[in-house]
Amino acid sequence: MLNILLPVKNNQPDYETMSIVISAIHKIVIQNVVTYTDKKINATKRLLKISSVSNVLVLR
């Protein structure tokens, strides 16, 4: 069984607080995806740069 505690205001669920928390979580997840993608792009650029440099060295 899963017990979840919700924020309460005046003995009613506080939907405004829940909305703020969910929005903050969405922003964190999006930022993590952007960071991951940036790292992946930069790693690919480094590999391509190394690859092109080694190809030039082989051709000479």
Contacts in CASP RR format, 6 or more apart in sequence:
PFRMAT RR
TARGET T0000
AUTHOR 0000-0000-0000
METHOD contacts of the structure
MODEL  1
MLNILLPVKNNQPDYETMSIVISAIHKIVIQNVVTYTDKKINATKRLLKI
SSVSNVLVLR
6 13 0 8 1.000
6 14 0 8 1.000
6 18 0 8 1.000
7 13 0 8 1.000
7 14 0 8 1.000
7 17 0 8 1.000
7 18 0 8 1.000
7 21 0 8 1.000
8 14 0 8 1.000
9 16 0 8 1.000
9 17 0 8 1.000
END
